[in-house]
Amino acid sequence: MFARSKALSPAFLDGVFGLRNLPQVADLHGYGMMSGIQLKPGNAPGEKGSIVQRLLFKEGLHLKATGDALIFAPAFVSNEEEIEQMLGVLQKVFGRSDL
């Protein structure tokens, strides 16, 4: 499990940092198989994080939101295809300009 996650880490981080120019993303951090995603502020603190968390959940992906920051840390048993699917959901939601 640890060896697999170490092998997947470069592709995971490339995918995460590939989200940097999307309309809802303010900042990204990542290490290994964990990343933090800071959203651009909404009308009130934490509002955007709540909206985005619900939209992601509707798309089949649950992330922990704390205010306008999200934690993205796939399970170590995830495979490359599953991580790509998760990144696709993030790209779809973070790419929205109407939030």
N, C-alpha and C positions, 0 to 999 in steps of 0.2 A: 504494500500500500504506500509506504513512504517513498520507495524507489519510483513507483509510478507517478506519484504527485511531483517528485523532483524532476522527472522527465517531462511532465506536462507543463511545468511552471513557465518556461520561456514562451510557449504558445499562448498560455493563459494571460501572461502579462502583456504580450504583444496585442492580444485582443482587447484587453482592458484599456491600454493606452491608446488604442485605435479609436476609442470613444471620445477622446479629448476635445474634438472640434464640434461635437453635437450641441444643439441649442440649449439643452438643459444642464450641461456639465460645466461646472466652474473650476474644479480641481480633481486630480486623481493621484492616488498613492497606491503602491503595491509592493509586495514582497512574497516570494514563493507562490502559494495558492491563496493569498488573501489580498483584498484590495479595499480601499476606502474611496468612495465617490462623493464629492461635495457638489451639491446642486446649486444652480444659480438661485438667488433669493426670490421668493414669491412676495405676495402682499403682506404677509405676516410671518414671523419666525416659525419654522416647522411646517407651515402650510404646504409648501411644495413637496417636502418629503412625504407627507401623509398622502397627498394626491398620487405621487409617483409610486409609492408602495402599493396602493390599491390597484393602479393600472397594471403594474407588473404582476400582481397576484392574479388579476383577470386573464393575463396572458400565460399563466402557469408557472410563474417564478416568484418565490417569496424571498425577499431580502429584509434584513434588519435595518430599520430606519431610526435614527436618533436625530430629531430635528430635521435639518435639511441634508444630513449626511447618511449615506447608505454603506453597509458592509456587505461585500460580495466575496464569499469564501465557499466555493463548491466542496462537496464531500470528497475525501481522498479516493473514494471508490469510483468517482466520475471518470468517464472516458473522454477522449478528444471530441467525439461527435456530440456528446451531451454538453460539454463546455461551449462548443460552437453554437448549439441551440440556445443556451442561456445568453450568450453574447448577442445573438440575433434578437432576442426579446429586449435586451437592454438597448440595443441600437434602435429598435422600433420605437420604444417609449421615450428614450432620451432625445430622439430625433424629432419629436413633436415640437412644433413652435407655438402651439395654442395653449400651453399650460401657464 
